[in-house]
Amino acid sequence: MPVDFPESVRELVVQLRKLPGIGPRSAERMAVWMIHQRNGSVAQLSAALTRVDNEVQLCSACGFFVDHGGCAVCSDTGRDVRMLCVVEQPTDVLSIERTGQFKGRYHVLGGRLSPLENVAPEDIRIDGLNERIISDNVEEVILALGSDVEGEATGHYLAEMLGRKSVKVTRLAQGMPAGGGLEHADPLTLMRALNDRRDA
Ligand SMILES: [Zn+2]
């Protein structure tokens, strides 16, 4: 039998390979780097992982990331609660924030409707959206969803549902990259799409 890494290192490689975008060679390279660190870097990495695992959750109101410091969006009293921007993923909040153009609040669906992947309305945070529109007296809901098939389908569903309420529903303007999520749009494109939003 040819000699391989010791068992502990092989286990580390197995765990690292679970990370997105990490193949076998990258995982081995990272493991070897960790073996060679003698300055506390690995302990700091380990502590950071444990802390995120223990502390980071999704805000029960908006669905954005929170730790023990609370939700940076929901606790910001300078935001206009009458404007609610609906996005698919927590990271989409960051994409919109980086445009510097939106001062309302967010509602993260935590997914999008997809018959192929068996994602139905009850599987994403739509109930909470209805409740917030009423409790916060929301006047405008901006649908900032991806321009792929699932994002479009989710937008149509929400526009129809919200159209029955006394709330204005808009969506991002064209100019968004076709077939992608918000993370594929550069901040300028996203800023224009937000400013030129139209009725959904
Ligand atoms: Zn929140």
Residues whose N, C-alpha, C, O or C-beta is under 5 A from the ligand:
A	BS01	ZN	C59 A61 C62 G63 F64 C71 V73 C74
